[in-house]
Amino acid sequence: MFNELLSLFHSIASSVSRKIKSVKKLWIGLLVGMALLPSASALELKTESYTLKNGLTVILHEDTRTPKVTVNFLVKVGSKDELDKRSGFAHLFEHLMFMGTKRVPQGQYDKIIESYGGDNNAFTAPDMTLYYSSAPAKALPTLLWLEADRLEALGENIDQKKLDLQRAVVLNERRQTTENTPYGEADEAINQLIYPENHPYHRGTIGSPADLNAASLADVKAFFATYYVPNNISLLVAGNFKSSEVKPQIEKLFAGIARKNDTLRKSVPARVGMGVKRATFVDRVSQPRINMVWRVPKIGSDDYIKLDIITTALQSRINETLIDEGIASDAYTYIQGGILESQVYFTAFPGDDVSLATLEQKMDGLLTDFFKTGISAAELKTVVAATEKTVLSGMQDLVGRGQTMNIDSYYYNNANYTLKSLESYAKFAPEAITATARAQLKFDDRLIQTVLPASRPADAADRDTRPADAASASFSFPTNTEFKLSNGVSVSYWQSGQFPLTYMGISSNQGTGSESVIGTTQLLAALLDKGSKTKNFTRALSTLGAEMSVDASVKQTSVTAKTLSRNLEPSMTLITEALSSPLLGKEEFENEQANLNFDREALPDDPRSLSLEIAMNAFHGATHPMGRFVSPSQVKALKLEQIKTRYNEVMIPANINVFMAGDLPVAAVKATLEKTLGTWKSAGTAKAVLPMPAPVASKARLLFIDRPESPQTFVRVFMPSVGYNSNNYLEYATLGTVLGGTFTSRLMSNLREDKGYTYGIGSSFIFQPTYSILNTRTAVESSVTGESIKEILKEFKLMTDKGITDEETQKATQSQLSSVLEAVSTPENIAASATALQSEGRNFTNLMTESASIAKINTASVNAIAKNAIQLDKAIWVLVGDKKTVLPQLEGLGLPALEDISIAK
């Protein structure tokens, strides 16, 4: 199941979510079928499961370590249950579930939850639709009331206006996630290619435009009446509460909702071999791709578990043979589970000057070799350790844990399946696993899908009254211990966490902003990520249940790592070796140079990333550290000696700060670090952090990148404002939250919920010490680009002229406080937050101070800065879309003169 995480990023056709945000968190709940090492088998979580008389399944999980609760509502209906010519219904209804009832009118569901600083989202998959909400513990009565209300009353409150609005939103979501996303339509087509028309998995989750447009109000009401019934739903409550208090609340709110007929399920046709099926797609992408897909047994079966082990083991071989040898610029394999059947994916992108025929031959050769040699005992040990690390990491987050337990209950009738599935992995011998690989991954029974680049043109009753809040849960900020190693490395450690995992951020105060040769720091980070001269560095870490990644930002080069706590010393030995004696060889350099070049050449494929770089460049200036970006030609010109020189400037112990969090005692951590990281010696001297110069933007500009035939226009607006050194920068942050920082923000309410122009729009401040950027961004349907910009301008003007309301202040400040709590909610978040704060010259003391200041923010103080916060006379507008469609729509909007932008090669 370790590699099943890859499905989050490569299988949009299998699941779609109501909101863009928190996608990763949503998918943590799908980590089903994982196993642990014997030492972890005692980590069974306390749960209580029971069924109400109306058939509603209830699962309770108490956790007093957190001040929060989450409510998880799983409806056993997905795209597999949809009728012919009605694809996308399950997902469409997921959106409609937020459209309000008489008790909670349209828009109030989100506003109520955000008033607590809470969050909510939902996603639809082939097998299920899952909703979650998360908030401080005092909100639990309200969260339960909200779910009971819409389960009882939502169906009768759907009208044509609500249906039309959410249909428009879903169609925009389809444009954004499928039609305007690289490889999106090819991914969506996979299920249609591998399953016959009468198979429940044949259709995609997002639905076809024709079917969505054909949906009638009667169809939607019938769907709700059939599937949204207590006996088809599982309700999970997790977090800081007492079961003795919550059970009566659940009984009062839910028991009176009538049971309905059990839902009928479609018949599943007998599986027959599909032979070798080939399909070629042409897409607006820079790089071709090969995708091999096999139909394999359902989730939870013995063969599924063995295939999960196989895909994880294959990834190491893929890295060593395809990627490291330059055959593929990227490649991965994973299994995606389903309640009826599963799929195994093997995806690869060719390296420089490698033909698709050669790539396919090498992919087949790798599989042939695996079938011949089989999985080794050492590989199996690595898989188990890596899986344990992944499971424990995912279970630390309360929302992800709740989703995992509810889905486990649905699939396996056991909320603790994920934590108790050790036996499933331990019982299989390497020979049995290899035999399954040979039997299931047949060369003569698979889909081979190829994507080719298109030629690129020029650039009631108990539910009638909302209950009172519960008592607030107590919470205090975690405290840390600070110490220095003998070589001068500074360490901050938080002893925190209920699971045996240790997280760390190892940060150098030198990033891309201080480099003299552009691109050297980014390429150095990629090489450091490969480890040391130790053979099979990544595999050695995986065997310990550890992982390491390196990233370069403007202000720091940071190493993110985590490990099973019992293996902290051997893991740190390997990490220290990687940092002090990195593998900076010619072959590795050329491979990573090619990978970076691949990424930079593919930038025009991604309107969101492209617009961000163009805006940052225009706002800061081409020579500013925040505004310069390496071009493909600059990447190709880099030399290995330049990277080695940069290493000696960046990776110096005196530059390094370490931020760690985990369950181990302080003394044990200190002794381990001294024995490992403390042995790192360097003759270099500490480097000062370079101050960021002021940005150059002084006038309004409109920059346009033509993307012919694009179904959407990506719109981004940058405006200058105050930095976090300003006394009132938190008021600016509050204004940004009201404008576009939450699901019920003004921009979202207008452009998505009211107009249906977009799947999502956001606006927030990017703070630096002495300045900030108000960053507004959205993707809208091409034909309504002008109208969308008109509405954005209207919201800007309303903000400066009228300011915000007391209700908006309360909701925004609670959201900000919740974000602060999230930053310290898990050991992983603590280490990551501390590392990020250090790059800004800040620390956890700032978070504690800010949380107190946020609580004191009032409407008057925010409105006092509203006029200065939105400076349209200095706005940088960046549009990426079809110029011939969009340009006529911009007339009369008062935008600056248009400037065409071409992308550097």
N, C-alpha and C positions, 0 to 999 in steps of 0.2 A: 504493500500500500504506500510505501515511501514514494514511489514514482507516480502514484495516482495524483499527487499534488500538481504534477504538470498539466493535468486536465483542466485546472483552473484557467490556464492561460491559452489553451489550444482547442477548447471544445465549446465555444459559445453557442453552437447549435444545440447542445444538450441541456443548457440551463440559461435562463435569462432572469435578471433581477429588476425589481421595481426602480431602484435608485442606482446611480453609478457608484456612489461611495460605498466603502466597506465591502467591496466584492470579495476580497481575500478572507475577511472575517466570516462572511456568509458561507464560503466554501469550506471553511474549517469543519463545519458541521457535517460534511460529507466524508470525513475520514473514517469510513466504516471498514471493517474486515482487517484491522491491524493487529499485530501481536507484540508481545513484550518479552524481554529476557526473564528468566526465573526470578531474579531479584526484584522485579517489578510486579510480580503477580499478586503481592499483598496490597496493591494500591486500589483495590476495589472501592468505589465511591458509595457512600451511604445513599440509598434511594428508597422510596416507598411508592409502589404502584398499585392502583386500584381502578375499578370501573364503576361509574355512576349507573343508576338504573336505566337511564336513557342511552347507554352504550358509550358514553364519552370516556376515553382512557385518560387517566390522570397519573402523572409521574412527578414526584417531589424530590428535590435534592437540596439539602441545607448546606450552606457554606458561610460561616460567620467571619471568615477572614476578609471579606469584602464588604463595603458599605452599600453594595448595589444588589439588584435582583434582575433577572431576565425571565420573560414569559415567552414560551416557544409553542407555536400553534401549528401542528402538522396536519394537513388535509390530504387524504390518500387519493389524490387525483392529479394526473399530469397529462402530458401530451399523448401518452399511450391510450388514454381513455376517451379521446375526442372522436366525434362522429366524422364520417366522410364529408368533405367540403366544409368542414368547420375547424380546420387547423388553427392553432393559436388561441383557442377558447380558454384553456386553463390559465395561460399567461395573461390574456385580456382580463379575465375575472380577477386575477391577482391585483391588477391595477384598480378595478372597480371596487374592490374591498376597502379602499381608502376614500370612497366618495361620499360617505356620511349617511346618517340616519336622522330621525326626528330628534332623538336625544342628543346626538353628537352630529351637528350639521356639517356639511361639506367643508373640509379644511381644518376642522377642529380636532380631529384625531391626532394629527401631527402636532398641532399647536399645543394641545394638552401635554403630550409627551415631552415636547421640547421645553415647555414651561418648567419642567423638573431638571432640565439639562440632560434629558434622556435621548435615546436614539431608537429608530425602528427601521426595518427593511423587510423585504420578502424576496423569494425567488421561486421560479417554477422549473421543474425538471421533468424528464419523461415519466417518472414514477410518482411524483408528489408535488405539492405546493406547500411551502413552508414560510411562516410569518414569525418575526420575533420583535420584541421590544425590550429595551434595557433602560433602567433608570435607578436613582437612589432608592433605598429600601422602603422609604415612606410612601412611595408611589405605587406599591404593589396592589393595594385595593383598587386603585384607579385602573391600572393595567389590566387586571382581571375583569373589571366592569366593562372596559372598552371592548375586550374580546367577546364577552357574553352578549353585549349589545349588538355588535355587528353580526354575530352568528345568528341571533334571533331575528334581527330586523333589516339587515342589509338588502335582502332580496326584494322586499316590498318597496324599498326606497330607491331602487334603480329606475331612472327615467331616460328618455331618448337623449336629452342634453348631456347627461353624464356619460352615456354610452358613446356618443359622438366625440366627446372631448377625449376620453381615454383611448378610444380607437386611434385618434390623431396622434396621441402621445406614443402609443405602441408602434405605429407606423414610422414615427421619427426614430424610435429606438431601433427598429429594424434597419433603417437607413444608416444609423450611426454604428451599430454593432455588426452588421452583415454587409450591406451594400457599399458602405464607405470605409470598410476596414480591410486591410490587406488579407487576402486569402479567405475572407469572410463567406462569400457565396460558395466557394469550393468546400469549405468546412460544413456549411449547411447542407450541401448535397450528399454528404457521405451516407447518412442513414437511408436516403432514397435509393442509393446505389447498392447498398449491401442487404437491404431488407425488401421483400416483395410488398406489393401494395396492400395486401390484406394482413400485414404484420403490424401490431400496435406501435412498433418503433419506427415505422416507415416515415412518418411525418416529423418535421422539425418543430421544436418548442416555440419558436418565435411566431410561427404561422405565416401563411402566404398573404400578400396584400388582397388578392381576390377573395379569399375566405374571410378575412377580417372585415372587408367592406361589405360582405354579404350578411354579416351577423345582424340579426334582428333583436329587438328588445325581448320578444317572446323567447327566442333561443337562449338569451342570457339568463332570463329568469328561470327557465327550465333547468339550465345547467346548475344554478345555485340550489334549486329545490332538490336536485338529484344527489349532488355530491357534498354540499355544505350542510351536513346533518351530523348530530352528535356521535352517532355510531360509525362515522367515517373519519373521526378526528381524534388526535392525541394531543393533550395539553400538558406541557412540562413547565414547572416552576423551579427555578434554581437561584440560589443566592442567600442573602441574609434575612431569614424569616424563621418562624416557628411553625412546624406542621400543624400543631394543635390549634393554632390560630387561623391558619390559612384554609384548612379543610372545611370548616363551617362556611367560610366565605365562598369557596368554590361550590359547595352544595347549594347555597342560597342563590348564587348567580346563574348556575348552569343547569341544575337538576330539573328546573321547570321548563326547559326547552325540549320540545317533544322529539322523541325518537321517530325516525322515518324508515321506509323499506331499506334493507341492505342493498348496496349498490351492486349492479351486475357488471361483471368484467368481460372484456372481449375474449374470444377464443384465440389461442395462439397457434398458428399453423405449424405443422411438423417441419423441423428444420431439414433442409436439403442443401447439398453443396452448391455453391455458386460458381465453381470453377475459378478461372483467372479472369477477373473483370477489370478492364482498363478504361480510364476516363481522363480526358485532358481538358483543363480549363485555362482560359486566358484572363488575367487580372492586371490591374494597374499596380504592379509591384516591380521592385528592382531586381529581385532574385528569384529564379525558379525553385520549385520544391517538389519532392517526391513524398507521397504519403501512402504507406502500406497499412491496410486495415484487415483484421481477422475477426470473424464472429466466434465468440468463445462462451463457455458456460456462465451461468448466472452468479451473481455475487453471493459469497458465503459457501459455495460448493468447494469440495476439495480441489478440483481442477482450477477454480478461480484463485484460490490461495496460492497454489503452486505457480500459476502464471504471474501473480503479483510478485512473487519471489524472483521469477525469471526476468521480468522486465526491469526490476531494480538491479539485478546482477548484470544484465546486458548493458546497462548504462555505462558502467565502468569500462567495459570492452569497447563500446562506441567511442568514449572519450579517448581511449588509448590508440585505437586503430583508425577511426574515421576522422576525428577532429584533430588530434595531435599530429597526424600525418598529412593534414591539409586536404584530405579527400572531401571533407564536409566542413563548411564554415560553422554549421550548427547542426545538431542531431539529437534526438531523444526518443525514448520509448516509454510507454506507460499503458496501464490498463484502466478502462473506465467501466465501472460496475453498474449493472442494472438488475432489477428484480426478476426480469424475464430472461435476460441474456446480457452478456458483456461484450466489450470490444477491446482488442489490443491494437495499439497504434505504434508504428515505427516511422518517424518523420525525419527527413534530412534535407539540407540545403547544400548544393555543391560548392566546393571551394573554388578558388581562382583557377580558371582554365581547365576545370574538370567537367566533362560532359555528363549529361543526365544518364546516358547509357553506362558510363563508367561508374557513376555513383550507384546506380541500381545494382550493377554487378558486385560492387564492394559491399553493399548492404546484404545482398544474398550470400556473399562469401562469409560475412561475419556470422550470419545465422547458421550456415552450413558448418562452420567451425564449432559453434556452440553445440549444435546437435551431435557433433562427433566427439568433442572432448567432455561435454557436460559441465554442469556447475560443480565447482570444487567445494570441499568442506570449508576452506578459508573464505570463499565468496559467500557461502551461506551464512557464515558467522558475521560477515560484514553487513549483509542484508538485515539480519535480526537486530544488530546494534543500531543501524541507521533507522530502522522502523521504530525501535523503542524511543529514540531521540525525537523522531517526528511526532509520535503519539503524545508523548509527555509535553512537548512544546505546544501542540494544538489544544491540549486539555487544560492548560493554565488559564487561558482566556475564558471567562465565565460564559459569554455568549456562544463561543465555539464549542465549549463543553456541553452546554445545553442542547445545541443542535445535534452534536454527536450522539448524545444519550437518547434523544427523541427518535432520531433516525435508526439507531441501534434497536430501539424498542419496536419500531415498525418492521424493519427487515428481519430481526432475529428474535423478537419477543423477549429481549433482555437488554435493559438500559446500560448494563455494564459490559456488553459484548466486547467493545473495543479494548477495554482494559483487561479482559479475562481470556482473550483469545490466544494465549500462549501455546496451549496444547495444539492448536490448529497448525502452528508453524513448526513446533518442536517434533511432531510425529513423522514428518516426511524426510526420507533419506535423499541425498543428492541424486541417486540413481532414479528414484521415482519422479523427482522434479524434472529431470532431463527427459524422461520418457513422455511426460506431459507436454513438454515443449515440442517434441517431435510429432506428437499426435495432434496437437491443436494448431500449431503455426505452420501449416502445410503450404508449400510453394504453389500447389495447384488448386488452392481454395482460398482466395484472398482478393481484395481490391487493391489495385495499384493506380493511385491517382496522381497525375502530374499537373502542376500549375506553372504556366509559362508567362513571362512578363509581356504585357502589351507594349507596343511601341509608344514611347512617351512623347506627347506633343510638347510644343514649347510651353516653357513654363506657366322595557315593560314592567310593571309590578316591582319585583326586587331589583329590576334593572332600570327603573324610571329615575332614580336619584343616584347621582354620582357619590360614592362613599367618601368619607373623610380620609385624609392621608394617614398612613401608619407613622409610627415614631421614626425619626431620622436615625440611621445607623451610625454608631460612633466610628471615627476614623482619624488616624494621625499619620502625618507624613513619615515615611521610612527614614531612618537615620543611617548615616554611613560612618565608616572608619577610614581615616586617611593615613597613609604611610608612604615612605620612599624606599625603594630598593637600593642596594649598595652602588648600583651604576647610575643612580640619579633618576630613574623612572618613577614618576608619581603615580600612586594608586589610590583609588577611592573604591571601597567595597561596601555593598549593602547585603547584610545577611537577611534574606527574604525568600519566601517561596515554600510551597508544600510538596513540590516534586523534586527528585534528585537530579536537577539540571543546573548548570552554571553558564551564565551568559557574560560576554565581555565586549567592550569596545576599546580597541587599542588605537589611539589617535595621534598622528603627527600634526603639528600646527602649520605644516607647509602643504599647500594645495596648488591647484592650477593657477591661482592668482599670482604666485610668486615665481613661476617658471620663466626662464628667459627664452626657451624654445617651446613654442606652443605645441601641445600634444604629448610632451614627454612624461608629464605626471600621470595622465590618463593611461598611457601605454605601460608605464611602470607599474601602476596598480594592477593592470591585467596580468603582467608577468609575475608580480608578487602573489597573485591569486593562484598561480601554478605551483607554489611551494618551493621547496629547496631541492638540492641535488639528490635527496633521498628518492629512490625509485618508487613510483606509484604513491606519491605523497597523498593525493586525494583519497585513494583506496585505504591507505594507512590510517588516515583520520576517520574514514567511515567505519572501519573495523572497530574503532574506539567509541562509536556513537557520537562523533564530533564532526564539525564542519567549519570552514573558514571562508570568508569572502573579503575582497579589498575593493574600496571605492575611492575615487578622487573627486572632491568638490573644490569650489573656489578657495575655501579657507582651510581645508584639512584633507589629509589622506588617512582614511580610517579602515581599520581591520575589524570586521564583525565576526565573532566566533561564539560557538556554544558547544557544550560537551556534556555527556553523562558525568555527574559529579565524581563518581568513583574513579573516573579516568582522567581527572583534571591534570595530574602530573604528566602522564605520557602524551596527552594532547598538547599541553603547553610546551613540552620538549620539542614536538614537531613544529608547532607554530613559531617558537623562538628560532629554530633552525631556518624556517622559511623567511623570517624577517632579517636575521643576521647574516645568512648565507644563501640568498635567493638564487634561483636558477635563471640566470640571465644569459642563456646560450643563444647562439645564432639561429638555430632551428626554432626555438621557442619564440624568439623575437619576431621572426618572419611570420609565424602562424598568428601571433597576436596582432601584428601589424595588419595582416590580411583581414582579421576579424573586425578590427576597428575601422578599417576602410569599408568593409561590408556594411557596418552600421551607419557610417556617415553617408555612403552612397544611397542607402535606403531611407534617409531622412525625408525626402519629398513624398514618400508613401504615406507618411503619418501627419495629417494636417495639424493635429494638436501640438506635437513636438516641434514641427516646423514653425508654426506661428509663435511659439514661445521663444525660440531662438531668434527669429526675426525681430520680435518685440524687444527682447533683452539687448540686442545689438543696437537697435535704433534709440532705445532709452538711455543706454550707458555710453555708447560710442564704441567704435570698432577696436580701440586699443584698451578699453577698460577691462579689468579682470572679469567683471560680471557680464561683459558684452561680447567677448571674443570667443569664437568657437572654431575648432580645428576643421579644415576642409579636407576632402579626400586627397587632393594634391599635396597638402602639407603632411598628411599621414604617410603618404608614399615616400616623402623626402626624408623621413626620420631615419637616424642611424643608431645602431646598437650602442656605440660609445656615448652618444648623447643620453641614452637611458641610464647607463652606468654612472655618468656624471650626476644625473638628477638623483639617483639612488643615494649617493653620498651627501646630497644636500637635504634630502627629505627624511631618510630613515636613520636618525641619530638618536640614541637613548635620551639625550638631554632635551630633545623635541617632543618626547613621548609622554602621554598621559593615558592611564588605564582606568576604565570604569567597569566594575564587575558587580554582579548580583547573583546570588544563589543560596543554596541551603547549607553550605559548609560553614563551620566555625571560622572566625577571623584568623585565629592562629594557624589553622591548617592552610588557609589560602595564602597567608603571608609566607609561610615556610615553603610552599610549593612554588610560588612566584620567584622567591629568592633563588631557589635551586634551578630554576629554568630561565625565566626572562631576565633575572638578575645577573646571569652570566654573559649577557650580550654586551660586548665592549665595542667602542668606536672612538676614533681619534677626532671626530668632528666636534665642533662647538655648537652650542644652542643658537638657533636662528630666531630672530625677532619676527613677530607677526606683522605683516605689512598692513598699514591702514588702508581702507578702501577710499579711493578718491570720489569726489562728487560726480553724479551722472551728468551727461551733457544735454539731455532733452530740455528744450526751452520753448518749443512751439508745437502746436498741433500738427500731426501728419496722418496721412492715410496711405498705407502700404498694401498693395494687392499682389497676391501670388496666384496666377491663373492656373486652374486645374480643370481643363475642359471636360465637360460631361459629368462633373461631380454632382451627385444627388444632394449634397449638403454644402453649406458655406460654414467654415469655422471662423468665428468672430472673436477677436481678443482686443481688449482695450487696456492700456497702461496709463495711469495718471500718478504724478509724484505726490508724496505727502511726508509726514514727520517720521523720524526714526524712533526706535525703542528707548533712546536716551531722553526723549521728550517726556516731560512730566505727565502729559495727558495721552500718551500713546494707547493706553488701554481703552480710552473713549473712542479712539479711531477704530480700534479692533472691534469694539461693540457695534459701531456703525456699519462696518463691513459685514458683520454677522447678520444684522438686520437686512442689509441690502441683498446679500447673496450667499450667506454662510451656512444656511440650514435648508431643510426641505420645504419649510413654510416661509422662507424668506420672500421679500417683495418680488424679486426677479423671477424666482421659481413659480410663485403664485400667479404672476402675470403671464410669462411666456410659455410655461408648461401647463399649469393647472387650469388657467382661464382660456388661453389661446391655442394650446396644443402645437405650438411652433417648434418645440424642442423636446428632447428626452431629458435634458438637464442643463442648468446654467448656474454658475457660481461666481461669487465676487468676494475677494478677501485681500488683506494687506500682506505684502511680502516685506517684513521688517528687516532693516539693517540698522546699525547703531545711529547713523545721522540722517537717514532718509528711509522712505518706504515706497512701495508701489501698490496702488490699488489695482488689482488684477481681476478684470472681469472677462469671462470666457464662456463660450457656448458653441454648439453646432446646431444650425437650423436648416430646415428644408430650403433648397436653393430659391424656390419661387416666392418665399416669404422673407427673404433676407432684408429687404428694405423695411418692411413692416416690423420685423424684429428689432432692427436698429432704432427705429422710431420709438418703440416701446422701451428699449433700454434708455434712450435719451430722456423719455418722459419720467422714468423712475429716478434717474439722476437729478432731474429738476425738482421733482417732488421732495426728494431727500434734502436738497439745499433750501428749498422754499418753506417746507412744512416741518422738517425734522422727523423724529420718531415718537411713538406713543409709550406710555408707561408699560403697557402690556408687552410691547416689543422689547423694551429695556429688560424687563424681568426674564423673558424667554431667552434673549441673547446672552445675558450674564450667566444664566444657569447653564447654557450650552458651553460657554467658556470655562466655567468652573468644572463641568463634567470633563472637558478636554484635559484640564490640569490633573484631575483624578486619574484619567486614563493613562497619563504619562507615568504614573507611579503605581499602576495597578498590578503589574506583573514584573518579575525580575528582568525579563526580556525588554519590557518597556522602560524600566529604570535605567538599564545599561545604555539603551539607544538614546533616551532623552538626555542623560548626562553627557554623552558624547556630543550630541548636537548642541547642547547649551554651551559646552566648552568652546566650540568653534565661534560662538558669538561673544565670548568673554563673560559668560554668565554661568550660574550653577543652580542647584536645587533650592538654595536660599531665595533666589529670585522667584521661583515658582511659589514658594510659601508666601512671600511678600505680595506677589501678584494676586494670589487667591483671595487674600484679605482685601486688597484694593478693588478687585472685581466686584466683591460683595457690596462695596460702598458706591458703585457707579449709579448715578441717577439720570433721569431723562434730560433734565436741564443741562447737565454737564456734557452730554453727548450732543444735544442740539446746539450748544454753544460753538462746537467745532464743525458742524455739518456744512456750513457754507464754504469753509476752507478745505474740506476733505475731498471735494470733487472739483477738480480743476480742468474743465473741458478745454480751456485755452491752451493746455499743455498735453492734451491726450494723444497718445500714439495708438491709432487704429490699425490693426492687422487683419486682413481678410484673405482666406484661402478658399477658392471656389471657382465656379465656372463664370469667367468674366463676362461673356456675352449675355448670360442670363441675369447676372447680378448688377452690372454697371447701370443699366437704365433705371433700376430701382433706387439708386442712391441720389438721384436728382431731387433737390428741394429739401434734403435732410440737414443742410448746413455743415456738412463734413468738409475737411480740408481738401485741397487739390490732390487728385489721385497720383500715386507714384507706383509704377510697375517695378516689381522686384524679381530678379533672377537668382537662382541658387548657385553658389560657388561650387566648382567642380574640384 
